[in-house]
Amino acid sequence: MSKNQNIFNKTVMSVGEMASGAKLTVPVYSYKTPNPQGPNVYIQANMHGAEVQGNAVIFQLLELLKDCDIQGNITLVPYANPVACNHKNGEYTLGRFDPITGVNWNRMYHFDESIILPFTEQYINATDIDIEHQFKQLMINEIEQKLDHNIFGLTTGQRIAYQLQRLAHQADLVLDLHTGPISSKHLYCPEYAQTSASYFDIPHTILIPNEFDGAMDEATFCPWWHLQQAFVAKGRTFTMGQGVFNKESFTVELGSQEQIDLDVAHQDAMGILSYLQHKGVINAAEYKPQEMTRYACYLKNYKALYSPMGGMVDFLANFGEPLATGEPLARILRMDNYGDGDPLHYVTLDHTVLPILHFASASVNQGTELYKVFSDFFVLD
């Protein structure tokens, strides 16, 4: 199929209304492929207001996809949360939590595990293709039911999340683009999809359990995981895909918040295309994963370090480099102690860790999350 047959389209999706009646809208870009042979993909960015690099990555993906032989349908959604994008306080973008409910914007997606067993019993003898089609439609119908037939209504965050999730459920592969505060690049990857992590140009991978905790990646891979497990428990196995019906979802952390870098975004986009080439979404052999040491840890070993005191923090540890036992992650300046006490306090740990991100401000209260680290890590093959 010639790449010129790909159909590019832009629509605008309304996800809510402000008090003034003004519409909250989100742009939706897509490449549609006649007679697709590869998986369908959904990519979104900027669910949290300050996490803007993903928009630059989507721009670069759109530019690069112009010249790709695309084998599956691809949907890309920048500015996924218009409320969070515009939630400013002085120089800073807030937009991590719904200011009305206080709930994390990325914890409002839906999965009802009770649908699994009845579906399994109904389709135990159906073909693989019918099972995949019917289950995908069931998940979409559930979201539409919540959007259109909820007599008690929805919060602003739920309405946004469910409309994004409706798009994501139509895909086989889902990438949710985020950033940290001050952060290295890292990937949240389902444990069953560990092999795929090596096809991203991302040096740090957090392997998450196949359970739902409200995030977009979990909302789109957990249903398929639980469905497959339910069928296996009844003695049914599958011939299609590489387990879990070949469905995968990732949260891709692209570095630090409140900034974009289009050159870095170009590299990030090529890394994503490497993964899409691996999965058969595009036919573009020039996109290959870079040679690098990739470290991984399980979510249970991804630890937050909280400040033992208030003060001004000098962050010392470098991201992505193992920090030996006793080496300082940070030093805390306490000018109130100068002259009659110790103004400098060093923060260390009793075992080797791999620093991944740290707090965005040097000014911290006691109990502020200073760093997040891989506490028990290994090299990803």
N, C-alpha and C positions, 0 to 999 in steps of 0.2 A: 504494500500500500504506500503510495506517495505521501510524504508529509504534507503536501499541498492540499490533501483532502481533509485534513483536520479542520474542524469548524470552531473558530474562536468566538466567544460570546461574553458580553458583560450585562449583568442585570443589577438592580438595586433592591435589596430586601428590607422591608420595614419590620423592625423588631420591637417597636413600642412607641409611646407618645410621651412627651414632656407635659408639664402642667399647662404650658401655653398652648398646647395642641400641636406643637411642632413635632414632626415625625423623627424618630430615631432610625437611621438607615445604615445599612452595611453593604459595601460593594461585593459582588460575587462574580468572579471570573472563571471561565471554564473552557477547556478544550474537549470537544466531543469528537469521537472517532467512529466513522461508519464501520459496522461489523467489528467491534473491538475484540481483540484476541488476548489482551492482557488484563490484569486487575484494574479496578477503578480506584482512584486516589482522592482523598480529601485533605487539604492543608489549610490551617487557619493560624492567625497571628494576632497578638495584642489583646488577648482576653483580659490581662492585667494592664492597667493604664500606662505604667512607666516602662513596660517591656516592649520597646518599639523596634528593636532590630529585626524582628520577624517580618515587619512590613517591607523593609529593604530587601530581605531575602526573597519574599514573594515577587517583588519587582524584578529581581535578577532571574528568578525562575521563569517568569513570563517572557523575559527577553531571550533566555536560552532555549525555551521550549519552541520558539518560532522556528528553530532550525533542527528540531528533533523529529524523528520518525516515531510518533506516539502510537502505542498499541492498545491503550486503555483510556477511559475518560478521566480527566483530571479537573478537580474543582479547587479553587484557591480563594480564600477569604481573608484579606487584610482588615485591620480596624474592626475586629470581630465584636468588640464591646464598646460602642460609642459613648456610653455613660462613663466608663472607666477612662477612656482616652481623654476626656474633657474634664476630668476631676482634678483640678489644679488647686494648690495652696502656695501662693507666692511663686517661687522659682520651681517648685517641685510638683510632679505628677503623683497623686496618691493612687487611687484606682486599683488597689489590691482587694479591698473589701467593699461590699455594697454599703454605702453610707447610711442607708435606711435600716437594714436588718443586721449589719455587722458580719454577714457571712462572706467567706472567701468566694469571689466570683467563679473560681474554678472548682467549686464543690457543690454545684447546683444541678448537675446532670442526673439522668434518671436510669436506673436499672432495677427491675422487680424480679428477683430470683424465683418467685413463685410461678412464673410463667413457664419455667423450664420443664418440670415433670409432666404437666398435662400435654405440652407440645410433644415431648418425647413419646408418650403413650399413643398419641394420635398418629404420629408419623413414623412409627418404629419400622414399618415395612416399605416406606416410600423410597424413591431413588435419592441418591445424593443430591442431584440437581434440584429436585423438588423440595427436599429438606432445606437446602440453602435459600431457595427463592421464598418459600413460605415463612421461614424464620425471619428473614430480612424484612418481609412485608409486615410480620407481626410486630417487630420492633418499631417500624415506622408508624404503624397504626396506633401503637401505644402512645407515642409522642404526640400524634395528631389528636388523639382523644384528650390528652392533657391540655393541649393548646386550645381546642375548640369546644370542649364539653365539660369544663371544670366549673361547676356552679359557684364555687367559692373564690374563683379567680386565681391568679398567679402573682408572685412578686415580680418586680422588674427583672431581677436576675434570672429567675426561672424562665420567664418569657424569652429572654435573649438566649439562654443556654439551650432550651428545648428546640428553638428554631435552628440553631447551629447543629444540634445533635441530629435533627431530621435530615440535614444534608449529609452529615458524617455517616449515618446508618446506610446510606446508599452506596458507600464505598467499601472496598476490601482492605485498604491500607489507609491509616489515619495518622497524620503528623500534626501535633499541636505545638506551635512555636512559642517559646517563652524566653526569659532571661532571669538571671539572679540579681541580687543587689550589686555587689562587686564580685565578679564570678568568672571562673573558667567555663569552657564549654563542656557540657555533660548531657547524658542521655538517660531518661527513664525508660527502661526496656522490660517487657514482660519476661519472666523467667523462661517460659517455653520458647521465646523468640531470640534467645541469647546469640545464636549464630548470626542473625541479621545485624547485630550491633557492630560487627567488624566491617560492614559495608558503608557505614557513616564515617566521615572524617572528623570524629569526635573522640578525644583521648580518654574520657572517663564515662563509665557506664554504671548506673545503679539498677540492679536487677530487682524488680518489684514482684511481689506475690500476685497470683492470679485471682485477686479479690477486688471488690468494688468499694471505693471510699469517696466517691462523688466527683472524681476528675474526668475530663473528656477521654483520655486514653483508656482508663478503666471502663468507662461507660460503653466503649465501642469494642474492646477485646474481651472483657469478662463474660458477656452473654454467650459468645461463641465458645469460650473455654468451658463454661458450665454446661452448655448444650452437649458438647462432645463428651464430657465426662459422664453425663447422664446416659447418653446412648451407649457408651462403653460399658457402663454398669449393667446395662440390659443385654450385653453381648453383641452389640452392633458396632462394627468398625467401618472405616471409610477408605475409599480409594483415591479421592480427590485431594489435591493440595498437599501441604506438608504439615498436617495436623491442624486442628482448630479451623478446618475449612480454609486454610491459607489466609486467615485474617490476622493482621498485626496492627498495633497502635503504639505510638511513642510520644512522649513529651520530650521535645528537643530544646535544650537550654543553650542559648546562643551567646553567652557571655554576660555583660553587665547592662543594667537598665539605664534609661534616660539618655541614650545616645545611639546613633546609627553610624555605620561605616559601610559605604557602598562597596568598597574594594573587598573588605572582609566578607560582606554579604555575597559577593560574587563567588568567593571560595566556598562559603557555606552552601550556596545553591548547587555548586558542582558536587559537593559531598552528598547532598540529597539526591541528585541525579544519579550518582553512583549506586545508591540504594535502589532507586527506581529501575535502573538498568538491570541490577541483580534480580529484581522481582519480575522482570519482563514487561514493565509498564512502558518503557521506551526501548527502542533498538538503536543504541548509540554506544558502541564499544569503547569510545574514547573516554567515557566516564568510568573510572576505576577508583577504588579506595586507595588513599595514600598509605605508604609504608610508615607506620608509627607504632610506638608502644602504647597499647590501650589497657588501662587499668579498670578493674571492675570490683564492685562489692555488692553484697545483698542489702536490701533496704534496712534490715534490722541492724546493720553495721554502719549505716550512714548516720553519724552522730552530730548533734549540735553541742557546741561548747558555749556556756553562758558566762558572762563576765562576773568574776568574784567580787567586784567592787565597782562603784561609779568612778568616772574620770575621763581623761582624754587618751585615746588609744592610738598607738603607733603599731600598725599591722606589719609584722615582720616576715611571716611565712609566705613562701612563694607557692602559687597554685601548681598542682601537677607534679611537684617534686616531693618524694617521701621525706618526711621530717623526722629525724632520729629522736629517740627517747631523750627527754630532758632539754632538747633544743627549744628556744622560745618561739611561740606563735606570735606573741604580741607583748608590748610593754605598755603599762598604764601610768600616765603622768598624773600625779596628785599634787598640785601646787599648794594646796592648803596644808600639806605636810612639810613644805620646805622650811628649813631652819630649825624645826623641832621634831623631825621625823624623817621617814624615807619617802621621797617624792616619786621614786620609780619602782614599779612592781612588775615582775616578769611572769608571764603565763606560760606554763609548760604542761606536758602530759607524760605519763609514765610508760608509754609505748609508742612505737612508730606509727604515724598517721600520714594521710595524704590530704592536704588542704584543698578544698574545692571552691569555697566562697567565703566572703566575710561581710559584715555589716557595712552599710553604705556611709555612715557618719563616724567621725572620730570621737564624737561626744556620746558617751553611753552611761546609762544608769546601771546600777547593780542588777544583774539578772538579764541584761540584754544579750541576745544571741550574737556572740562575737564571730565565730567561725562555724562552718559545717565541714566535716572531714570524713574520709573513708577511714574507719577505725580498724577494719580487718579486710585487706584487699588482696587482689591477685592479678596477674597478667591475663588479659583476655586473649585466647587463641584466635 
